[in-house]
Structure formats: structure tokens, C-alpha cells
Amino acid sequence: MKKRIYIAGAGGMLGEALHRIFKDDYELRCTDKDVNAGWLEFLDFRNFESYREDLYNFKPDYLFHIGALTDLEECEQEPDNAYLTNTTSVENAVLLANQLNIPMLYISTAGIFDGKKDFYDDWDEPNPLGHYARSKYMGERYVRENAKRYIICRAGWMMGGGPEKDKKFINKIIKQLVSGKRDLYVVNDKDGTPTYTVDFAKNVKLLMENEYWGLYNLVCRGETSRSEVAEEIVNILGLHSEVTIHEVTSDYFKDTYFAPRPPSERLINKKLELRNLNIMRDWKVALREYIAEYFTEYLEDKIQMAKEADIALKPAV
């Protein structure tokens, strides 16, 4: 019989990748309060009684608690909701995993560091700047201090899920390009490390099946910046001769993105390297594959719609 994995908060970009990578080898129950795929069932894991009942009924061998409130501005405006979703719900997950005597997976973030260093390895001490980072770090600490068996993976700048699920930087840039924008304004004072969700899920599977419990940085190889990522997207789409990237400081977007963000979120997968388990690819390779696999049909549809709109606007002869 296949072992069972319960994935809570699976409606986002990472849940899509974990479902894809684990579904053939495990029996999965994937839940979220946003049921946006046929393989998802409704559950709001902030409701402890519902969470406990669903877990006990499924009888999983592993608990993946991956959902979070990741909108930094929303976390600043609604801190109680941030801590309810990112901290106390994690405490509930730890309690339930311990009661069931099963290992759990928790997803942390590079954003828990203050950015005063250029790079952070697995043992650097976090210093969160805002409510999002603090709520995530408090969840991480609780898992580390209380879970019997766990894997904590710190992700970087997430990319994955395609146009329907990707609410992050990659999709925002692509949406601007397909809408016809040829002048992009991108910050030049934020450094980090992209994390392709599919590679991430494969590395999680490797860690879990080898039972290497503990805390791991888990990002793609190679460091970069927001402006360099934007340049690479433009190059992949063959628009380098048409698009101008204007580098600006974060102050340019201060009214929209007012939550504190560290200047550097660059992580190093030091523990994975030491265990010879780092299968994360270079971010440029992963980005090219991501766009080719998830965005080709979307881009073709947008191009066709633009052509049809152009034809419709032309006067009849």
C-alpha cells in the first residue's frame, strides 16, 4: 500500500508542484480554503477542530503544512491574520503531527533575515523585519523546538504554478510584457535567490525518503537580483531589442510595496551540499524551463488575442 501524505494549504504554486511530484508514489489528500483544482478539497487549516478531524480521518504517514499568508502588505495591514495563518496554525500542525507520531514539513522563507549579510547559510541567525517575516519565523522556531520529526525548508523567491497560480515577480513581469508594455521599472536594490517549485518538490522528496530530518536552505543555484531576473525573462521571450528596463530603487514603489523587505535574501544550500543532496539547478536553467512548460500556451493565446483585436480594429475594405 502507498503511504499517505496530507498537504494542508495546497492551493498555491508550491502545492501544485508537490502534488505533481508526489502523486504517483503516494496517496495524497490536498486541502485549501481556495479550491481551485480538481484534486483539492476544502479545508481552512486555521480552524483547529476541522483540521484535526480531517487529519485523523485520513490517517496520514506525513503532514505537509505548506499554506501561508505571503502578501507582505496584507500582513502589515492585518497582523492578527498574519499570525493566525503563519504562526498559531503552525503550532496546531505541530501538535497534530506529534499526536499522530508522524513527520511534518514546514516551509520557511529567506525573508526572515535582515539582509545585512550578502549570503545566509542554514546556521545564520534570523532577524525578521516585518510582520510577514516575523510570523513565518515564529512558525519556524515552533517547529524546530517542538516537533518530534520535521523537515523545514527555507525557500527564496518562489517561481512556479504558471499564470493561474503564480502571484509573484515572474508572472507580474510576464503580464506586463503581454499587455504591451515595453518599459519596465524594476528595483536594483534587492538581491535574492529564485526557487523553482518543481525542483523544490523533488528535493523535498529526496530529503523525506532518506529521512534527513532538520532545517535546510532550499533554493536554486546562483545568486541574482530583481533587475537581472527581469532581464533574463525578456531575453527568454526574445524581446531584448524591444524592451527597456529602467532600474529604480525601492522608493519608486514605496506606496504600493510599503512592507519592509531585506536588501539581500540570498541563501546558500550549505547543509544540502554537505549531505550531497543538493539537486537544485541554476536559476536561469529553471526559469527557462518554467516559462517553456507553464507559459507557452498562455503566451500563444495572448498573442492570438492581440492579433484578433488588431484585425477587428482595422476598417473593412
Contacts in CASP RR format, 6 or more apart in sequence:
PFRMAT RR
TARGET T0000
AUTHOR 0000-0000-0000
METHOD contacts of the structure
MODEL  1
MKKRIYIAGAGGMLGEALHRIFKDDYELRCTDKDVNAGWLEFLDFRNFES
YREDLYNFKPDYLFHIGALTDLEECEQEPDNAYLTNTTSVENAVLLANQL
NIPMLYISTAGIFDGKKDFYDDWDEPNPLGHYARSKYMGERYVRENAKRY
IICRAGWMMGGGPEKDKKFINKIIKQLVSGKRDLYVVNDKDGTPTYTVDF
AKNVKLLMENEYWGLYNLVCRGETSRSEVAEEIVNILGLHSEVTIHEVTS
DYFKDTYFAPRPPSERLINKKLELRNLNIMRDWKVALREYIAEYFTEYLE
DKIQMAKEADIALKPAV
2 25 0 8 1.000
2 26 0 8 1.000
2 27 0 8 1.000
3 26 0 8 1.000
3 27 0 8 1.000
3 61 0 8 1.000
3 62 0 8 1.000
4 26 0 8 1.000
4 27 0 8 1.000
4 28 0 8 1.000
4 29 0 8 1.000
4 58 0 8 1.000
4 59 0 8 1.000
4 60 0 8 1.000
4 61 0 8 1.000
4 62 0 8 1.000
5 22 0 8 1.000
5 26 0 8 1.000
5 27 0 8 1.000
5 28 0 8 1.000
5 29 0 8 1.000
5 60 0 8 1.000
5 61 0 8 1.000
5 62 0 8 1.000
5 63 0 8 1.000
5 64 0 8 1.000
6 28 0 8 1.000
6 29 0 8 1.000
6 31 0 8 1.000
6 54 0 8 1.000
6 55 0 8 1.000
6 58 0 8 1.000
6 60 0 8 1.000
6 62 0 8 1.000
6 63 0 8 1.000
6 64 0 8 1.000
7 15 0 8 1.000
7 18 0 8 1.000
7 19 0 8 1.000
7 28 0 8 1.000
7 29 0 8 1.000
7 30 0 8 1.000
7 31 0 8 1.000
7 64 0 8 1.000
7 66 0 8 1.000
8 31 0 8 1.000
8 32 0 8 1.000
8 43 0 8 1.000
8 45 0 8 1.000
8 51 0 8 1.000
8 63 0 8 1.000
8 64 0 8 1.000
8 65 0 8 1.000
8 66 0 8 1.000
8 67 0 8 1.000
8 93 0 8 1.000
9 15 0 8 1.000
9 30 0 8 1.000
9 31 0 8 1.000
9 32 0 8 1.000
9 33 0 8 1.000
9 43 0 8 1.000
9 45 0 8 1.000
9 65 0 8 1.000
9 66 0 8 1.000
9 67 0 8 1.000
10 16 0 8 1.000
10 18 0 8 1.000
10 19 0 8 1.000
10 30 0 8 1.000
10 31 0 8 1.000
10 32 0 8 1.000
10 40 0 8 1.000
10 64 0 8 1.000
10 66 0 8 1.000
10 67 0 8 1.000
11 30 0 8 1.000
11 32 0 8 1.000
11 34 0 8 1.000
11 35 0 8 1.000
11 36 0 8 1.000
11 37 0 8 1.000
11 40 0 8 1.000
11 67 0 8 1.000
11 165 0 8 1.000
12 32 0 8 1.000
12 34 0 8 1.000
12 36 0 8 1.000
12 67 0 8 1.000
12 161 0 8 1.000
12 165 0 8 1.000
13 158 0 8 1.000
13 159 0 8 1.000
13 160 0 8 1.000
13 161 0 8 1.000
13 162 0 8 1.000
13 165 0 8 1.000
13 166 0 8 1.000
13 167 0 8 1.000
13 168 0 8 1.000
13 197 0 8 1.000
14 66 0 8 1.000
14 67 0 8 1.000
14 107 0 8 1.000
14 155 0 8 1.000
14 158 0 8 1.000
14 160 0 8 1.000
14 197 0 8 1.000
14 200 0 8 1.000
14 201 0 8 1.000
15 30 0 8 1.000
15 66 0 8 1.000
15 197 0 8 1.000
16 37 0 8 1.000
16 160 0 8 1.000
16 161 0 8 1.000
16 165 0 8 1.000
16 197 0 8 1.000
17 160 0 8 1.000
17 161 0 8 1.000
17 197 0 8 1.000
17 198 0 8 1.000
17 200 0 8 1.000
17 201 0 8 1.000
18 64 0 8 1.000
18 66 0 8 1.000
18 201 0 8 1.000
18 204 0 8 1.000
19 28 0 8 1.000
19 30 0 8 1.000
19 37 0 8 1.000
19 39 0 8 1.000
20 198 0 8 1.000
20 201 0 8 1.000
21 198 0 8 1.000
21 201 0 8 1.000
21 202 0 8 1.000
21 204 0 8 1.000
21 205 0 8 1.000
22 28 0 8 1.000
22 201 0 8 1.000
22 205 0 8 1.000
23 39 0 8 1.000
28 39 0 8 1.000
29 41 0 8 1.000
29 54 0 8 1.000
29 58 0 8 1.000
29 60 0 8 1.000
30 39 0 8 1.000
30 40 0 8 1.000
30 41 0 8 1.000
31 40 0 8 1.000
31 41 0 8 1.000
31 42 0 8 1.000
31 43 0 8 1.000
31 45 0 8 1.000
31 54 0 8 1.000
32 40 0 8 1.000
32 42 0 8 1.000
32 43 0 8 1.000
32 67 0 8 1.000
33 42 0 8 1.000
33 43 0 8 1.000
33 44 0 8 1.000
33 45 0 8 1.000
35 41 0 8 1.000
35 42 0 8 1.000
36 164 0 8 1.000
36 165 0 8 1.000
43 50 0 8 1.000
43 51 0 8 1.000
43 54 0 8 1.000
44 50 0 8 1.000
45 51 0 8 1.000
45 65 0 8 1.000
45 67 0 8 1.000
45 89 0 8 1.000
45 92 0 8 1.000
45 93 0 8 1.000
46 84 0 8 1.000
46 85 0 8 1.000
46 88 0 8 1.000
46 89 0 8 1.000
48 92 0 8 1.000
51 89 0 8 1.000
51 92 0 8 1.000
51 93 0 8 1.000
51 96 0 8 1.000
52 92 0 8 1.000
52 96 0 8 1.000
55 63 0 8 1.000
55 96 0 8 1.000
55 100 0 8 1.000
56 100 0 8 1.000
59 100 0 8 1.000
60 100 0 8 1.000
60 102 0 8 1.000
61 102 0 8 1.000
62 102 0 8 1.000
62 103 0 8 1.000
62 104 0 8 1.000
62 105 0 8 1.000
62 208 0 8 1.000
63 93 0 8 1.000
63 96 0 8 1.000
63 97 0 8 1.000
63 100 0 8 1.000
63 102 0 8 1.000
63 103 0 8 1.000
63 104 0 8 1.000
63 105 0 8 1.000
64 104 0 8 1.000
64 105 0 8 1.000
65 89 0 8 1.000
65 90 0 8 1.000
65 93 0 8 1.000
65 104 0 8 1.000
65 105 0 8 1.000
65 106 0 8 1.000
66 105 0 8 1.000
66 106 0 8 1.000
66 107 0 8 1.000
67 85 0 8 1.000
67 107 0 8 1.000
68 85 0 8 1.000
68 86 0 8 1.000
68 107 0 8 1.000
68 136 0 8 1.000
69 75 0 8 1.000
69 81 0 8 1.000
69 82 0 8 1.000
69 85 0 8 1.000
69 86 0 8 1.000
69 132 0 8 1.000
69 135 0 8 1.000
70 132 0 8 1.000
71 132 0 8 1.000
72 130 0 8 1.000
72 132 0 8 1.000
72 257 0 8 1.000
72 259 0 8 1.000
72 261 0 8 1.000
73 256 0 8 1.000
73 257 0 8 1.000
73 258 0 8 1.000
73 259 0 8 1.000
74 81 0 8 1.000
74 82 0 8 1.000
75 81 0 8 1.000
75 82 0 8 1.000
75 86 0 8 1.000
75 130 0 8 1.000
75 131 0 8 1.000
75 132 0 8 1.000
75 135 0 8 1.000
75 259 0 8 1.000
76 130 0 8 1.000
76 131 0 8 1.000
76 132 0 8 1.000
76 258 0 8 1.000
76 259 0 8 1.000
79 131 0 8 1.000
79 135 0 8 1.000
82 131 0 8 1.000
82 132 0 8 1.000
82 135 0 8 1.000
83 131 0 8 1.000
83 135 0 8 1.000
83 138 0 8 1.000
85 135 0 8 1.000
86 132 0 8 1.000
86 135 0 8 1.000
86 136 0 8 1.000
86 138 0 8 1.000
86 139 0 8 1.000
87 135 0 8 1.000
87 136 0 8 1.000
87 138 0 8 1.000
87 139 0 8 1.000
87 142 0 8 1.000
90 106 0 8 1.000
90 139 0 8 1.000
90 142 0 8 1.000
90 143 0 8 1.000
91 139 0 8 1.000
91 142 0 8 1.000
91 146 0 8 1.000
93 104 0 8 1.000
93 106 0 8 1.000
94 104 0 8 1.000
94 142 0 8 1.000
94 143 0 8 1.000
94 146 0 8 1.000
94 147 0 8 1.000
94 150 0 8 1.000
97 103 0 8 1.000
97 104 0 8 1.000
97 147 0 8 1.000
97 148 0 8 1.000
97 150 0 8 1.000
98 146 0 8 1.000
98 147 0 8 1.000
98 148 0 8 1.000
101 148 0 8 1.000
102 149 0 8 1.000
103 148 0 8 1.000
103 149 0 8 1.000
103 150 0 8 1.000
103 151 0 8 1.000
103 208 0 8 1.000
103 213 0 8 1.000
104 143 0 8 1.000
104 147 0 8 1.000
104 149 0 8 1.000
104 150 0 8 1.000
104 151 0 8 1.000
105 150 0 8 1.000
105 151 0 8 1.000
105 152 0 8 1.000
105 153 0 8 1.000
105 204 0 8 1.000
105 208 0 8 1.000
106 139 0 8 1.000
106 140 0 8 1.000
106 143 0 8 1.000
106 147 0 8 1.000
106 150 0 8 1.000
106 151 0 8 1.000
106 152 0 8 1.000
106 153 0 8 1.000
107 152 0 8 1.000
107 153 0 8 1.000
107 155 0 8 1.000
108 136 0 8 1.000
108 137 0 8 1.000
108 139 0 8 1.000
108 140 0 8 1.000
108 152 0 8 1.000
108 153 0 8 1.000
108 154 0 8 1.000
108 155 0 8 1.000
108 215 0 8 1.000
109 133 0 8 1.000
109 136 0 8 1.000
109 154 0 8 1.000
109 155 0 8 1.000
109 156 0 8 1.000
110 120 0 8 1.000
110 154 0 8 1.000
110 155 0 8 1.000
110 156 0 8 1.000
110 157 0 8 1.000
110 192 0 8 1.000
110 193 0 8 1.000
110 217 0 8 1.000
110 219 0 8 1.000
110 265 0 8 1.000
110 266 0 8 1.000
110 267 0 8 1.000
111 128 0 8 1.000
111 129 0 8 1.000
111 132 0 8 1.000
111 133 0 8 1.000
111 136 0 8 1.000
111 156 0 8 1.000
111 261 0 8 1.000
111 262 0 8 1.000
111 265 0 8 1.000
112 126 0 8 1.000
112 127 0 8 1.000
112 128 0 8 1.000
112 133 0 8 1.000
112 136 0 8 1.000
112 137 0 8 1.000
112 140 0 8 1.000
112 154 0 8 1.000
113 120 0 8 1.000
113 124 0 8 1.000
113 126 0 8 1.000
113 127 0 8 1.000
113 128 0 8 1.000
113 262 0 8 1.000
113 264 0 8 1.000
113 265 0 8 1.000
114 126 0 8 1.000
114 127 0 8 1.000
114 128 0 8 1.000
114 129 0 8 1.000
114 262 0 8 1.000
115 262 0 8 1.000
115 263 0 8 1.000
115 264 0 8 1.000
115 265 0 8 1.000
116 127 0 8 1.000
116 262 0 8 1.000
116 264 0 8 1.000
117 124 0 8 1.000
117 264 0 8 1.000
118 191 0 8 1.000
118 264 0 8 1.000
118 266 0 8 1.000
119 223 0 8 1.000
119 264 0 8 1.000
119 266 0 8 1.000
119 267 0 8 1.000
119 268 0 8 1.000
120 217 0 8 1.000
120 264 0 8 1.000
120 265 0 8 1.000
120 266 0 8 1.000
120 267 0 8 1.000
120 268 0 8 1.000
121 217 0 8 1.000
121 267 0 8 1.000
121 268 0 8 1.000
121 270 0 8 1.000
121 271 0 8 1.000
122 154 0 8 1.000
122 215 0 8 1.000
122 216 0 8 1.000
122 217 0 8 1.000
122 268 0 8 1.000
122 269 0 8 1.000
122 270 0 8 1.000
122 271 0 8 1.000
123 270 0 8 1.000
126 133 0 8 1.000
126 137 0 8 1.000
126 140 0 8 1.000
128 134 0 8 1.000
128 136 0 8 1.000
128 137 0 8 1.000
129 260 0 8 1.000
129 261 0 8 1.000
129 262 0 8 1.000
130 259 0 8 1.000
130 260 0 8 1.000
131 259 0 8 1.000
132 259 0 8 1.000
133 260 0 8 1.000
133 262 0 8 1.000
140 152 0 8 1.000
140 154 0 8 1.000
140 215 0 8 1.000
143 150 0 8 1.000
143 152 0 8 1.000
144 150 0 8 1.000
144 152 0 8 1.000
144 214 0 8 1.000
144 215 0 8 1.000
149 213 0 8 1.000
150 213 0 8 1.000
150 214 0 8 1.000
151 204 0 8 1.000
151 207 0 8 1.000
151 208 0 8 1.000
151 212 0 8 1.000
151 213 0 8 1.000
151 214 0 8 1.000
151 216 0 8 1.000
152 214 0 8 1.000
152 215 0 8 1.000
152 216 0 8 1.000
153 200 0 8 1.000
153 203 0 8 1.000
153 204 0 8 1.000
153 207 0 8 1.000
153 216 0 8 1.000
153 217 0 8 1.000
153 218 0 8 1.000
154 215 0 8 1.000
154 216 0 8 1.000
154 217 0 8 1.000
154 218 0 8 1.000
154 219 0 8 1.000
154 267 0 8 1.000
155 195 0 8 1.000
155 200 0 8 1.000
155 218 0 8 1.000
155 219 0 8 1.000
156 192 0 8 1.000
156 193 0 8 1.000
156 194 0 8 1.000
156 195 0 8 1.000
156 219 0 8 1.000
156 265 0 8 1.000
156 267 0 8 1.000
157 168 0 8 1.000
157 169 0 8 1.000
157 192 0 8 1.000
157 193 0 8 1.000
157 194 0 8 1.000
157 195 0 8 1.000
157 229 0 8 1.000
157 265 0 8 1.000
158 168 0 8 1.000
158 194 0 8 1.000
158 195 0 8 1.000
158 197 0 8 1.000
159 166 0 8 1.000
159 168 0 8 1.000
159 169 0 8 1.000
159 170 0 8 1.000
159 194 0 8 1.000
159 195 0 8 1.000
159 196 0 8 1.000
159 197 0 8 1.000
159 286 0 8 1.000
159 287 0 8 1.000
159 290 0 8 1.000
160 166 0 8 1.000
160 168 0 8 1.000
160 170 0 8 1.000
160 196 0 8 1.000
160 197 0 8 1.000
160 198 0 8 1.000
160 290 0 8 1.000
160 294 0 8 1.000
161 197 0 8 1.000
161 294 0 8 1.000
162 171 0 8 1.000
162 290 0 8 1.000
162 294 0 8 1.000
162 295 0 8 1.000
162 298 0 8 1.000
163 171 0 8 1.000
163 174 0 8 1.000
163 175 0 8 1.000
163 294 0 8 1.000
163 295 0 8 1.000
163 298 0 8 1.000
166 294 0 8 1.000
169 226 0 8 1.000
169 229 0 8 1.000
170 229 0 8 1.000
170 233 0 8 1.000
170 287 0 8 1.000
170 290 0 8 1.000
170 291 0 8 1.000
173 184 0 8 1.000
173 186 0 8 1.000
173 229 0 8 1.000
173 230 0 8 1.000
173 233 0 8 1.000
174 233 0 8 1.000
174 237 0 8 1.000
174 291 0 8 1.000
174 295 0 8 1.000
174 299 0 8 1.000
176 184 0 8 1.000
177 184 0 8 1.000
177 233 0 8 1.000
177 234 0 8 1.000
177 237 0 8 1.000
177 239 0 8 1.000
177 243 0 8 1.000
178 298 0 8 1.000
178 299 0 8 1.000
178 302 0 8 1.000
178 303 0 8 1.000
182 239 0 8 1.000
182 242 0 8 1.000
182 243 0 8 1.000
182 244 0 8 1.000
183 243 0 8 1.000
183 244 0 8 1.000
183 246 0 8 1.000
184 230 0 8 1.000
184 234 0 8 1.000
184 243 0 8 1.000
184 244 0 8 1.000
184 245 0 8 1.000
184 246 0 8 1.000
185 246 0 8 1.000
185 248 0 8 1.000
185 252 0 8 1.000
185 253 0 8 1.000
186 226 0 8 1.000
186 227 0 8 1.000
186 230 0 8 1.000
186 245 0 8 1.000
186 246 0 8 1.000
186 247 0 8 1.000
186 248 0 8 1.000
187 226 0 8 1.000
187 227 0 8 1.000
187 247 0 8 1.000
187 248 0 8 1.000
187 249 0 8 1.000
187 250 0 8 1.000
187 252 0 8 1.000
187 253 0 8 1.000
188 225 0 8 1.000
188 226 0 8 1.000
188 227 0 8 1.000
188 247 0 8 1.000
188 248 0 8 1.000
188 249 0 8 1.000
189 249 0 8 1.000
189 250 0 8 1.000
189 263 0 8 1.000
190 225 0 8 1.000
190 226 0 8 1.000
190 250 0 8 1.000
190 261 0 8 1.000
190 263 0 8 1.000
190 264 0 8 1.000
190 265 0 8 1.000
191 223 0 8 1.000
191 224 0 8 1.000
191 225 0 8 1.000
191 263 0 8 1.000
191 264 0 8 1.000
191 265 0 8 1.000
191 266 0 8 1.000
192 223 0 8 1.000
192 224 0 8 1.000
192 225 0 8 1.000
192 264 0 8 1.000
192 265 0 8 1.000
192 266 0 8 1.000
192 267 0 8 1.000
193 219 0 8 1.000
193 220 0 8 1.000
193 222 0 8 1.000
193 223 0 8 1.000
193 224 0 8 1.000
193 265 0 8 1.000
193 266 0 8 1.000
193 267 0 8 1.000
193 283 0 8 1.000
194 219 0 8 1.000
194 220 0 8 1.000
194 224 0 8 1.000
194 229 0 8 1.000
194 283 0 8 1.000
194 286 0 8 1.000
194 287 0 8 1.000
195 218 0 8 1.000
195 219 0 8 1.000
195 220 0 8 1.000
195 280 0 8 1.000
196 220 0 8 1.000
196 280 0 8 1.000
196 281 0 8 1.000
196 283 0 8 1.000
196 286 0 8 1.000
196 287 0 8 1.000
196 289 0 8 1.000
196 290 0 8 1.000
198 286 0 8 1.000
198 290 0 8 1.000
199 220 0 8 1.000
199 279 0 8 1.000
199 280 0 8 1.000
199 281 0 8 1.000
199 286 0 8 1.000
200 218 0 8 1.000
200 280 0 8 1.000
202 279 0 8 1.000
203 218 0 8 1.000
203 272 0 8 1.000
203 277 0 8 1.000
203 278 0 8 1.000
203 279 0 8 1.000
203 280 0 8 1.000
204 218 0 8 1.000
206 277 0 8 1.000
206 279 0 8 1.000
207 216 0 8 1.000
207 277 0 8 1.000
210 277 0 8 1.000
212 275 0 8 1.000
212 277 0 8 1.000
215 271 0 8 1.000
216 269 0 8 1.000
216 271 0 8 1.000
216 272 0 8 1.000
217 267 0 8 1.000
217 268 0 8 1.000
217 269 0 8 1.000
217 270 0 8 1.000
217 271 0 8 1.000
217 272 0 8 1.000
218 269 0 8 1.000
218 272 0 8 1.000
218 280 0 8 1.000
219 267 0 8 1.000
219 269 0 8 1.000
219 280 0 8 1.000
220 280 0 8 1.000
220 281 0 8 1.000
220 282 0 8 1.000
220 283 0 8 1.000
220 286 0 8 1.000
221 269 0 8 1.000
221 278 0 8 1.000
221 280 0 8 1.000
221 281 0 8 1.000
221 282 0 8 1.000
221 283 0 8 1.000
222 282 0 8 1.000
222 283 0 8 1.000
223 266 0 8 1.000
224 283 0 8 1.000
227 245 0 8 1.000
227 247 0 8 1.000
229 283 0 8 1.000
229 287 0 8 1.000
230 245 0 8 1.000
231 240 0 8 1.000
231 245 0 8 1.000
232 284 0 8 1.000
232 287 0 8 1.000
233 287 0 8 1.000
233 291 0 8 1.000
234 240 0 8 1.000
234 243 0 8 1.000
234 245 0 8 1.000
236 287 0 8 1.000
236 288 0 8 1.000
236 291 0 8 1.000
237 291 0 8 1.000
237 299 0 8 1.000
250 257 0 8 1.000
250 261 0 8 1.000
269 278 0 8 1.000
269 280 0 8 1.000
272 278 0 8 1.000
272 280 0 8 1.000
280 286 0 8 1.000
END
